[in-house]
């Protein structure tokens, strides 16, 4: 039986929702922003996934810190969309992103204490 990994699961589900949101952006002809949101929003989970095959605890922390940086960038783009006229509302993506960000912070802090 595969062990449940909450941060991996949350980031994967978030990436799926980011893809749908970016399709909305493209329908609204917001191509450049759509690309930025898609890259940043899907790379969170990709980096968390990569961390699962790390070579050491410091490597694990490093990869998760990259994912945390991507959450910051995604937050920026989503807030920009939220506050710009003529852009589709990102809905609860910002709340979901905050959950991932908090969980990443806890995992990074716990792991750093145990290095």
N, C-alpha and C positions, 0 to 999 in steps of 0.2 A: 504494500500500500504506500502510495506517495505521500510524503509528509507535507502538510499544509504550510505555505509560505505567504503570510498575509501581505507583506509589502510587494512581493512579486505579483500576487493575484490582483491587488488594488491597482498597481501600475499597468498591468496588462489590460484590465477593464477600462482604466482611464485612457489608454492609448486607443482603444476601440472607439470610445466616445469622441476623442480628439479627431480621429479620422472622419467621423460623421460631421462634426462641427466644421472641419475644413472643407468638406463637400458643400456645406451651406455657404461658407465664405466664397467658394469658387462660383456657386450659382449667383452670388451677389457681385461677381466680378472683382473680388478682392484677392487677386491671385498672389501678389507678393506677400501679403500678410498671411494668407493661407499656407504658403510654403514655410514661412518662419514658424508658425504655430505647429504645423505638422512635424517639422524637424525637431523642435525643442520638446514638444509634448510626447512624441513617441520614443525619443532617446532616453527619457527617464527610465522606462521599463527595460530598454535594451542594456543600459548600464547596470541596472539592478540584476538583470539576468547574467550579465558578464561577471558580476561580483560573485555569483554562486560557484564559479569555477576558478576562484582566486588561487594564487600560489602561497599566500601567507595572510595573516591578520592585517598587517599594514597595507597589503595590496587590496584586501577586501574593503578596508576603510577608504582607501584612495578611490576605488571605483564607486563606492557609495557617495563620496563627496562630489564626484563628477555628476552623479544622478541628482544630488541636492542642488548643484549649480544649474542644472537643466530645469529643475522645478522653479527656481528664481526667474530664469529667462521665460519660461512658459507663463508664469504669473504676470510678468511684464506685458507680454503680447496679449494675453486674455483681458487684462485690465484696460489696455489700449483699445481693444475691440469693444469692450463694455461701455467705454466712455466716448467712443467716436460715433458720430451721426452716420446712419446708413449701414451700420454693421450689425449682423445678427447677434443677439444676446447670447453670451456663452453659458447662460443658465447656471446650473450648479457645478460647472466644471471647476470654478475657483474654490468652492468648498471641498470638493474631492481632492483637488491639488493640495490644499492645506492639510488634509488628513495624511496624505502621502509624505508631505514635507515634515510633519511632526513625527511620524513613524520613522522616517529616515534619520532624523535627529536623535531619536532615542537609541536606535540601533548603533549609530556611529559612536555616540557617547558611551554606551555600554561596552562596545567592542574595544574602544580606546582604553577604557579602564582595565580591561583584561589582557592588554598586550604586555 
